[in-house]
Amino acid sequence: MAYTVGQVARAARVTVRTLHHYDEIGLLSPSGRTPAGYRRYSDADLERLQLIRAYRELGFPLEEIAAILDDPQADPVAHLRRQHELLTGRIGKLREMVAAIELAMEARRMNIGLTPEERFEVFGDFDPDAHAEEAERRWGGTEAYRQSAERVGRYGKDDWLRNRAENEDWGRRLAELMASGAPADSPEAMALAEEHRQLISQWFYDCSYEIHTGLADMYVADPRFTAYYERIRPGMAAYLNEAIHANAITRA
C-alpha cells in the first residue's frame, strides 16, 4: 500500500509539517514519490513512524531516535529499559502530584474578596470551588498546594482578570502556531511551552520542568484537563503535551 502524507498525518495524529520535518532531517523519509514529486509512504514507513511516536512519548530526542532506528548495533530494548526505570521511579508520584497542583488552582480560596458579581465576571459559568474539597483532602499538606493557596488568597478581581487575559493571549498564540503547521517540537512551540511554565510559576507555584512534564501528561490523561485545551483548539492538549516534553528535554 502507498499512503499520501495527509493520510499518514491523520492516521498517526501528527501534522503534515511534522512529517515534512522528519523527512528533511532523515528520520522518516517516504519510500516513494509520485512522478509529480509527492511523497508516498509504505507500510514499512508507517511501522517506523509508529516506533518514532513511541520513543517520542517516552521523551527521547529526535537525534537519539534516529540513532536507535538506524544503527544495527543499537539495542532499543536497553534504551527503553533505562528510560522505563527513570519514568517508573517518578511517574506514580508525579501523576498524583500534578493532579493536586492543577486542582489547587481551583481551591476555594480563589474567590476570596470577590463578590458574586465579580466572581461571575472573572470565572463565568466555571465553578472554582468544584474540586476544592478533593484537592484539600488529598494534597492539603503539600508545599505546592500551600504555595498556590497562599498566592491566590491574595488575589482580587483585577488580578484574576489579568490572569485570564494573559492565559487567553497565550492560548490564542498557541492556536495560531498550530494552525501554521509548526511541529510541536519546533523552537516556537517550545518557547510557548516555556511561557506556559513561567505563567504557572508566576501565578500559582514554582513549576519545575519535572512538574511541568507531569502536568503535560495530565493534559492528555485526564478528560477534565483535556477538555479545557480542546475548547481552545482541537488537538491542543496533545500538541502542548509534546511541546512541554520537548522543551524540558532541550532545557535539560
C-alpha positions in Angstrom: 0.0 0.0 0.0 1.1 3.6 -0.7 -0.2 6.4 1.5 -0.2 10.1 1.0 1.3 12.5 3.5 -2.2 13.6 4.5 -3.4 10.1 5.1 -0.3 9.3 7.3 -0.7 12.5 9.2 -4.4 11.7 10.0 -3.6 8.1 10.9 -0.7 9.0 13.2 -2.3 12.1 14.6 0.7 14.3 13.7 0.8 17.4 11.5 1.9 17.3 7.8 4.6 19.8 8.8 5.9 17.3 11.3 6.2 14.6 8.6 7.9 17.1 6.3 10.4 17.9 9.1 11.1 14.2 9.7 11.8 13.8 6.0 14.1 16.8 6.0 16.2 15.5 8.8 16.3 11.9 7.5 14.3 10.5 10.4 11.4 9.3 8.3 11.8 9.6 4.5 9.0 8.1 2.4 9.8 5.0 0.4 8.5 6.5 -2.8 7.3 9.6 -4.7 4.9 10.1 -7.5 6.1 11.4 -10.9 5.0 14.9 -9.6 7.2 14.6 -6.6 4.5 13.9 -3.9 5.5 11.7 -1.0 4.2 8.2 -0.8 4.6 6.2 2.4 4.7 2.4 2.6 3.5 0.0 5.4 7.1 -0.2 6.5 7.3 3.6 6.7 4.2 3.5 8.9 5.8 0.9 11.2 8.8 3.2 11.5 6.6 6.2 12.3 4.9 4.1 15.0 8.3 3.5 16.6 9.2 7.1 16.4 6.0 8.2 18.1 6.5 5.6 20.8 10.0 6.9 21.5 8.8 10.5 21.4 6.1 9.6 24.0 8.9 8.3 26.2 10.8 11.6 25.9 13.6 10.6 23.5 15.0 13.4 21.4 14.8 13.1 17.6 18.5 12.6 17.2 18.6 9.7 19.6 15.6 8.1 18.0 17.3 8.3 14.6 20.4 6.6 16.1 18.4 3.8 17.7 16.4 3.1 14.5 19.3 3.4 12.1 22.2 1.7 14.0 22.0 -2.1 13.5 24.2 -2.4 16.6 21.9 -0.3 18.8 19.8 -2.2 21.3 16.4 -0.4 21.5 15.4 -2.7 24.4 18.2 -1.5 26.5 17.3 2.2 25.7 13.7 1.5 26.6 14.6 -0.3 29.8 16.7 2.6 31.0 14.0 5.1 30.2 11.4 2.8 31.8 13.4 2.8 35.1 13.6 6.6 35.1 10.0 7.0 34.4 8.6 4.4 36.7 10.7 5.9 39.5 8.7 9.0 39.5 5.5 8.5 37.4 3.2 7.4 40.2 4.2 10.2 42.5 4.1 12.8 39.7 0.6 11.8 38.4 -0.9 12.3 41.8 1.2 15.4 42.5 0.2 17.2 39.3 -3.4 16.3 39.8 -3.3 18.0 43.1 -1.4 21.0 41.7 -4.0 21.6 39.0 -6.8 21.1 41.4 -5.2 23.5 43.8 -5.7 26.2 41.2 -9.4 25.8 41.7 -9.2 25.8 45.5 -11.9 27.6 47.4 -9.6 30.5 48.3 -9.5 31.6 44.7 -12.6 33.6 45.3 -11.6 35.4 48.5 -12.5 39.0 48.2 -14.8 38.6 45.2 -18.5 39.4 45.3 -20.9 37.1 43.5 -21.0 39.6 40.6 -17.2 39.8 40.4 -16.9 36.1 40.6 -19.2 35.6 37.6 -17.3 38.3 35.7 -14.0 36.6 36.3 -15.0 32.9 36.1 -18.2 32.9 34.1 -20.0 29.6 34.5 -16.9 27.9 35.8 -17.0 27.0 39.5 -13.6 27.3 41.0 -14.8 25.5 44.2 -15.8 22.4 42.3 -12.7 20.4 43.2 -11.5 22.3 46.2 -12.6 19.7 48.8 -10.9 16.9 46.9 -7.7 18.9 46.5 -7.5 19.9 50.1 -8.4 16.4 51.3 -5.7 14.7 49.2 -3.0 17.3 49.0 -3.6 20.0 51.5 -0.3 19.2 53.2 1.9 19.6 50.1 4.2 22.5 49.5 2.8 23.1 46.1 -0.8 23.3 47.5 0.3 25.6 50.3 2.2 27.9 47.9 -0.7 28.1 45.5 -3.3 28.7 48.2 -1.2 31.4 49.8 -0.8 33.3 46.5 -4.4 33.0 45.2 -5.7 34.0 48.6 -4.2 37.5 48.0 -5.7 37.9 44.5 -8.6 40.2 43.9 -10.8 40.8 40.8 -8.2 42.8 38.9 -5.6 40.1 39.5 -7.9 37.3 38.2 -8.9 39.4 35.1 -5.2 40.0 34.3 -4.5 36.3 34.8 -7.4 35.4 32.5 -6.2 37.9 29.8 -2.6 36.5 29.9 -3.8 32.9 29.6 -6.2 33.8 26.8 -3.5 35.6 24.9 -1.1 32.7 25.4 -3.8 30.2 24.2 -4.5 32.3 21.1 -0.9 32.4 20.1 -0.5 28.7 20.6 -3.6 28.0 18.5 -2.2 30.3 15.7 1.1 28.4 15.8 -0.7 25.1 15.5 -2.7 26.5 12.5 0.6 27.4 10.9 1.7 23.8 10.8 4.7 24.2 13.1 5.7 21.0 14.8 5.2 20.6 18.5 9.0 20.3 19.0 9.7 23.5 16.9 11.5 26.4 18.7 8.4 28.4 18.5 6.3 25.7 20.2 8.9 25.1 22.9 9.0 28.9 23.6 5.3 28.9 24.2 5.6 25.8 26.4 8.3 27.6 28.4 6.0 30.6 28.7 3.2 28.3 29.9 5.6 27.0 32.7 6.5 30.6 33.7 2.9 31.7 33.9 2.2 28.8 36.3 5.3 29.8 38.4 4.2 33.5 38.3 0.6 33.0 39.4 0.5 29.8 41.4 3.6 27.9 42.4 7.2 27.3 41.4 6.8 25.0 38.5 9.9 22.9 37.8 10.5 21.1 34.5 9.7 17.8 36.2 6.4 19.1 37.5 5.7 20.7 34.1 6.1 17.4 32.2 3.9 15.8 34.8 1.2 18.4 34.1 1.6 17.8 30.4 0.8 14.1 30.9 -2.3 15.1 32.9 -3.5 17.2 30.0 -3.9 14.1 27.8 -4.7 11.6 30.6 -7.5 13.4 32.5 -10.6 14.4 30.4 -11.2 17.4 32.6 -7.9 19.0 31.6 -8.0 17.7 28.0 -11.4 19.4 27.5 -10.0 22.8 28.7 -7.4 22.9 25.9 -9.6 21.2 23.3 -12.0 24.1 23.7 -9.3 26.5 22.6 -8.3 24.4 19.6 -8.9 20.7 18.8 -5.7 18.7 19.3 -4.2 21.3 21.6 -3.8 19.0 24.6 -1.7 16.5 22.7 0.3 19.3 20.9 1.0 21.1 24.2 2.0 17.8 25.8 4.6 17.2 23.1 5.8 20.8 23.2 6.3 20.7 27.0 8.3 17.4 26.9 10.4 18.7 24.0 11.1 22.0 25.9 12.0 20.1 29.1 14.4 17.8 27.2 16.0 20.7 25.4 16.5 22.8 28.5 17.9 19.8 30.4 
